[in-house]
Amino acid sequence: MSQTQSVIRTEFAAAIAQIATERKIAPEAIFEGIRQALVSAFRKQIGELQDEFYYYTVLNEETGEAKIMKAPVLERDEETEEITKWDESKAVDVTPAGFGRIAAQTAKQVILQKIRRSEKDQIISDYQDKVGDVITAQVLRMDGRAVIMDIGRGHGYMPPEEQMRGEFYRLNQRFAVLIKEISETVRGKVIVVSRADKKLVEKLFDREVPEVASGAVVISAIAREAGVRTKLTVRSTQEGVDPVGSCVGQRGVRVQRVIEELNNEKVDIIPHTEDPVKLLQGALAPAENLLIEISPDGKQALVTAPDDQLSLAIGRGGQNVRLAAKLTGYQITIKSAAGTVQSQVTGKEEYEIDTFEGIIPETRAFLIENKLTTIGDLARFKDKWFGAKELTMEQKELLNVRVSAFEKEELANPRRINPLKS
């Protein structure tokens, strides 16, 4: 073998090896990209190809020498018409004169696309093993209402439903996010990250509380309305370990670090118990002196609250009782001391708007996408939904009636804490 051939082979092989190493992709993916690129370049130069022939590239992976070959078609897929078999014994070299120079630019573009695709696939594969982990990500840009975040080697996609209510995302801000899933979209596979998933809270406690990380303290259940409030029950697996105290930490330092990561979202830590009455009492805190009756089927709870505890038991916009129902799994009915039903929840309501009768799925999806999940949000940002083309007049009127009633109640109770500031 001549010295010139050795140099050519070395330079070509070295270039491929360098690309493969830097991009962390298999060399064969690059070779396949080159083969497809050269066929594309040939088609661009020649024009229409003959249907009865299959065109392919023969590439010498040592020297980089390439030829375009055509072979008679033997079989096609009946549905797609895709060529599945051809006769290589009758293949003919159809490489045009000067093809290397003409094809170079076209081939380069296709090769780069293949490399980028292979790199993205490799990144997606790497993050598949990290689903469920919490990392610190940096805001890169907004894509409509979605947020694109730098998560290391790749980009994370945070759609509106995975964002926290009342949280605004600005360029270069850093947030703790949960790698939630790898999702298939029209753009291909994307890494979905979340600030709203309740598992983010669990993972933050796992990071901040050694007893949770070791398994000495277990988080039994979590109910969350992202950006506003989270309730969780904890239990100890080791004698002498205080589960609530471990999660709170000395002077509240541990839970405070979690709260800071959640942008000051309220976090209630409740000791787990097998006694349903005590569990519900803890879940409905800070309300006190509640009379709780469990139905014979063990699925419903009737709670009678003193008049001065009703608002605490129900919570702002029904949030406290809604979270309690999700946390415990009971359908909860709250009555006043006089026996009047004040609130009923099933535990399936994710947001305050889920308690509005008459809301259709399309309206709900629109409101969630625009972070309008409470009556306070609807009152404060009325222009976002009242003029929206996506909502029907009937749905707008339904929302407007509720907002008007809410605003009248606010005027009648000027000293009441304004939920718009929550």
Steps between C-alpha positions, in 0.01 A plus 500: 500500500642840406574773754244728332223242539597452864480874567160524324369209700639640823355847443154366410495251786630762743230748396224244551650389831521861620138573409384178666692577817398865528134434421490173696333312217578173327732524195255285299235771544738746333580260217129443441451876493770529235342225289159663508651842437676384184182342361318826571774696324486262202122541476536879513757495218331243272138582567229232473632150571379189323229321700610154394842546663616535859779755556746464784851602606799273534732669749853395583517575870880489494569748220171687470470404132134480393306375199134534404355170387168406345351151512177351361212497749381151595234569763295788640276533805140467382371781721782754506663421163833508683776297333580199720724289271730565205749301286851608593647248255376724219596830664659765276730785602325825401722748682512819285831662405597766751231376738717553807522877453134548408373282785721644773276784623177300480661204672644724772156635593339158512790357699469781756128433532566132556766579758268738685221242496731226624633728771148587611402132507805426714412782741141376523632150573730634773215688670268198481690362798458831687120517485379570855816688602515863610759729344569872488408644161548843344240684294617534139196646326123498472329295229149641501375422850751219545842548658819360345764423763868408496531170688861418419568319174144551379200728520199448722147590388260629767143535366247728678340215694839417658561858614419638844213739541615859552859423399663702225798375301771737383815445298788339695294433814579171672238262638484153647301286255389139483592305187148369453499301177621460144206603282435453127394821325470625143859620540619158607586387851539768768607491864207628704594672828258605771465749781140395571532125555455389861800268462720812488408562865583141593838519329585833667433350843709201398783742423466717811404242766753220567235289674285505185799415281593205723143370526468563874217741416255423220270746325172308491292736285519843338225734382606812317368808327824625350598853590255525786500213747615143563391256767694181570482221755815344642571193710804351668638153427742512794418523866595829660498701176256792494378519137355851518794637697747344257333666202465837672854505633652709776324838500327395178817519292435185294141571400594862437754395238229300325261796520763729348550260208121506449492881488343530849222248440340404832584149623301318771662191653257260667581184700357191333259288702278202426220668699286668228353759740842614622633497142217725383544730799862546402418542131236766572730704726522781597128452574435360850220341701359314202244222539583232240287202404619230258244324279457121533663446160808693616497733200320809628552733793241735648666789681309735727695818574427773756400827332832664589691209339301462177710735290822337625374148428385588149788732420531779248306395191443158660869423481549355849220245476591421138858416596384304804276285279784433254741421784275258688294351217169583669209684344445780749183688583530794738196621692448793732390450861144567380527208254524699177732353237779749432732299277515165322808361326583162349880518512523494121498879460844626401417871500236733636346526153425126519232584758317729254191326363457530124867543405567295184837325433602751231447793737685322779799430272510865390489630858773262617723591205462867593549435875145612583417225748337695787217750531759756604695442179182539294413826672846648474566403139150530357632637170687172436183291480209736439631599158637157409373354174558149635211532749130503413273779621317251724824403672605863537165583658532207740842625611382859514217414740746340740749785473228760565385312811860478619561871449181588693614280786839671500335844523281378785805369690771766459707366790515150358840389371495558126544168315635691201822544697538134580 
